[in-house]
Amino acid sequence: MKKAVILLSGGLDSTTTLYLAREKGFKTFALIFDYGQRHRREVARARKIARISGTPYRVMKINFPWKGSSLVDKRLPVPLDRREISSRIPSTYVPGRNIIFLSCAAAYAEVLGARAIFIGANAIDYSGYPDCRPRFYRSFQEALAEGLKAGVEGKRIKIHTPFLQKTKAQIIQEGLRLGVPYSLTWSCYRGGKRPCGRCDSCLLRGKGFARAGVSDPSISSSGTRGGKAAARGRAGT
């Protein structure tokens, strides 16, 4: 059976990507990163999603001692209520994160004998990160072809970005078809008992569910900030 390494964060996009790879007939192996995030929720959700989907997983711990991002440095505030989310690169950008994650995934794939890496990157409804753009993935694909034994021997490991050019609503609609357990996913940058509904990730998620015409099962439809954000997104459709 063909094998694939899945970069699994526990969020909406990566979980949908995992279920899509499985539908395509891949034996999936999840790689989860503990890189000093502001909270532990996404790693815990990723573990649970991997387990219920029957996907073997590894948690890789990475330390970014130089910080440089509000996702790994609690002294820096997470941007809230941004009207133009992709107008500039926000403080939640983690320098080199996808470069590091993909490099680790490529090394893991080569050891497994896997010929595919799946990542739920998105360049439509996203926060403007440079390592989520199509040009980056094209360039990194070439780097893998030149820098891996598998590539040199003609056994290229392909990076799959199935949702790179999809809207959040389109991703959600695909996930509903696949039976993705969205109630288990976590997107909020801030952690807490409930999604804040105000950070970029919550706003994009709320807009996506609203435009898909369904309620986000991870939050109540009213009485929470997340629910209100979704309502605002629905009003803007």
Steps between C-alpha positions, in 0.01 A plus 500: 500500500625848419606701805471867588620722782233746615590821680227502763446804720157412635345786305229504236718497189749234606228268629307527174825430316555184706155367415543585132834316483340196656218510244759509225632166620809609691616331817544810709762582763439819694778732609395735780722785616531627854694819438421698813157625394312736732276213607483121499156459348599455137756229574246315717237528225744380236582193707132420545419549132788272401380232740134502394597494133726202555809694396839421660656823623816651637525818706819691428611757754685803368628794700515846342723673759509822296118528509406771246126425488197561719415131459811399695557809716223585742647844555386596150128563444302295248333738248126521549209618286709571188272619222747431217650173614741446209601866459830451688695221663385486865700431815362143502735414213764256629827555308584199284229277651382324186855470370595318819183290512527391137868416540419273793208346311726433201759326717227291664348415162835387362551265796145363465533454128209740453476689172256767618471778755163666559468845653180699547647831388263762365573819307142631464346534847822536699697744715749600230791278601770479226545125553138432401532624141507282186840638397655379825374145451621484142845610612512265796397209280808560288717523810383155610573357157860623523564449871363153573638159412150409381500796262845431362405137437188601311255416780371848560299578809210718391354778713120496474318824576139408412345810655756762403261678264173420678291729716437404859136431411605262222734318737221461755257372238755240393559407862130448562492264204796311645349479848767713668434535876513878508380504860842366599707754306651808659591817311519781758845654547428601860398173661255524788194291571321625189618657173538876541324586173730801450842379384569455128453126514164521678376771263596302191347185641178678594472654155562162339226320689259788442565500125472122491155542652561282805566556869845443644457194725794607720307799636142577593304702244441779750626624832872482416734734325560229242128476432475875458794501261330235290185706500694801375651286223155377399371856484783586263423229246 
